[in-house]
Structures are given as C-alpha cells and as structure tokens.
Amino acid sequence: MKRPEVTIEDFKKQAAKEGWNPTPQTLELVGYLIDAMERAYTRGYANGLADGRTEGQEVMK
C-alpha cells in the first residue's frame, strides 16, 4: 500500500477550498489520525490492511 503524504496543512487547505472552517478540536483529531496512520505505515500494519488481512494475522515471509 502506498503511503499517503498528508499533513495537517493539507487538510486545512482542502477544508478552506471546500468552504469549511474546522474547529480546533477537529484539527486536533485530524492530527491524531494522521499520526496514527504514520505509525501504521512505519510499523507495516497498513500493508496487511491493503492485502485484506485482519488484525492479528501474521505475514508469511
């Protein structure tokens, strides 16, 4: 699975483009989600999701 290059600034720009002004709480939540996805890609979890594996299934190498 290709790692998306997304930042909180990208989110803010897209929200502004769509005429939406997210609250500080929304921006904080989006930041947490971006961090969580970054950890998932760093640790290889996202690859399992892309292959259709569920949580806990090991990757055979």
Backbone as numpy.savetxt, mean C-alpha at the origin, in Angstrom:
# Nx Ny Nz CAx CAy CAz Cx Cy Cz
4.75 -9.61 -8.04 3.90 -8.45 -8.04 4.80 -7.21 -8.04
4.51 -6.30 -8.92 5.30 -5.07 -9.02 4.97 -4.15 -7.86
5.99 -3.63 -7.23 5.83 -2.73 -6.09 5.39 -1.35 -6.57
4.23 -0.87 -6.10 3.81 0.46 -6.49 4.65 1.53 -5.80
4.95 2.57 -6.51 5.70 3.70 -5.94 4.68 4.77 -5.57
4.18 4.71 -4.36 3.15 5.63 -3.91 3.64 6.34 -2.65
3.39 7.62 -2.60 3.72 8.39 -1.41 2.47 9.13 -0.95
2.55 9.67 0.25 1.43 10.46 0.76 1.23 11.70 -0.10
2.31 12.21 -0.65 2.20 13.37 -1.54 1.43 13.01 -2.80
1.66 11.80 -3.35 0.90 11.34 -4.51 -0.59 11.31 -4.19
-0.89 10.80 -2.99 -2.29 10.72 -2.56 -2.90 12.12 -2.47
-2.18 13.05 -1.87 -2.68 14.43 -1.73 -2.93 15.06 -3.10
-2.01 14.84 -4.04 -2.17 15.40 -5.39 -3.39 14.83 -6.08
-3.58 13.51 -5.95 -4.73 12.86 -6.59 -6.02 13.34 -5.97
-6.04 13.48 -4.64 -7.24 13.96 -3.96 -7.58 15.38 -4.42
-6.56 16.23 -4.52 -6.79 17.61 -4.98 -7.31 17.63 -6.41
-6.76 16.75 -7.24 -7.19 16.68 -8.64 -8.67 16.30 -8.72
-9.12 15.47 -7.78 -10.52 15.03 -7.76 -11.41 15.96 -6.96
-10.83 17.07 -6.46 -11.63 18.04 -5.73 -11.96 17.63 -4.32
-11.13 16.79 -3.72 -11.39 16.27 -2.38 -10.31 16.77 -1.45
-10.70 17.25 -0.28 -9.76 17.74 0.71 -9.81 16.80 1.92
-8.94 15.77 1.96 -8.98 14.79 3.05 -8.63 15.42 4.40
-9.22 14.89 5.44 -8.96 15.36 6.80 -7.57 14.90 7.24
-7.03 15.52 8.28 -5.74 15.05 8.81 -5.79 13.58 9.24
-6.93 13.13 9.76 -7.07 11.73 10.16 -7.00 10.80 8.96
-7.62 11.23 7.86 -7.57 10.43 6.64 -6.14 10.33 6.12
-5.43 11.45 6.13 -4.04 11.44 5.67 -3.17 10.56 6.57
-3.44 10.57 7.87 -2.69 9.71 8.79 -2.96 8.24 8.47
-4.22 7.90 8.23 -4.58 6.52 7.90 -3.93 6.09 6.59
-3.97 6.94 5.59 -3.34 6.62 4.31 -1.84 6.41 4.50
-1.22 7.23 5.33 0.20 7.05 5.63 0.48 5.70 6.24
-0.37 5.27 7.19 -0.21 3.95 7.80 -0.36 2.84 6.76
-1.33 3.00 5.87 -1.55 1.98 4.84 -0.37 1.90 3.87
0.18 3.04 3.50 1.35 3.04 2.63 2.53 2.36 3.32
2.72 2.66 4.60 3.79 2.01 5.37 3.58 0.50 5.45
2.33 0.08 5.66 2.04 -1.35 5.75 2.32 -2.05 4.42
1.97 -1.41 3.32 2.25 -2.01 2.01 3.75 -2.07 1.75
4.46 -1.05 2.17 5.92 -1.05 2.02 6.53 -2.23 2.78
6.06 -2.45 4.00 6.56 -3.59 4.78 6.21 -4.91 4.10
5.00 -5.01 3.56 4.58 -6.23 2.89 5.48 -6.54 1.70
5.81 -5.53 0.91 6.67 -5.76 -0.25 8.09 -6.08 0.19
8.57 -5.38 1.23 9.93 -5.62 1.71 10.09 -7.04 2.23
9.06 -7.56 2.87 9.13 -8.89 3.48 8.65 -10.00 2.55
8.19 -9.65 1.36 7.78 -10.67 0.39 6.34 -11.12 0.51
5.56 -10.54 1.42 4.17 -10.96 1.57 3.34 -10.67 0.33
3.63 -9.58 -0.32 2.83 -9.18 -1.47 2.98 -10.18 -2.61
4.13 -10.81 -2.73 4.31 -11.81 -3.78 3.34 -12.96 -3.60
3.13 -13.39 -2.37 2.17 -14.46 -2.09 0.77 -14.05 -2.45
0.42 -12.82 -2.18 -0.91 -12.34 -2.53 -1.10 -12.31 -4.04
-0.06 -11.93 -4.77 -0.14 -11.88 -6.22 -0.30 -13.28 -6.82
0.27 -14.29 -6.14 0.18 -15.66 -6.63 -1.10 -16.35 -6.19
-1.93 -15.67 -5.41 -3.19 -16.25 -4.97 -3.07 -17.07 -3.70
-1.93 -17.00 -3.01 -1.78 -17.74 -1.76 -2.46 -16.96 -0.65
-2.90 -17.69 0.34 -3.50 -17.03 1.50 -2.47 -16.94 2.61
-2.79 -16.18 3.63 -1.86 -15.98 4.73 -1.49 -17.32 5.34
-0.22 -17.50 5.61 0.26 -18.71 6.25 0.78 -19.77 5.30
0.51 -19.65 4.02 1.02 -20.63 3.06 2.47 -20.32 2.75
3.30 -21.33 2.81 4.73 -21.16 2.55 5.02 -21.17 1.05
6.09 -20.51 0.70 6.54 -20.47 -0.69 7.56 -21.58 -0.86
7.36 -22.43 -1.84 8.32 -23.51 -2.12 9.39 -22.96 -3.02
10.65 -23.11 -2.58 11.76 -22.63 -3.39 12.65 -23.77 -3.80
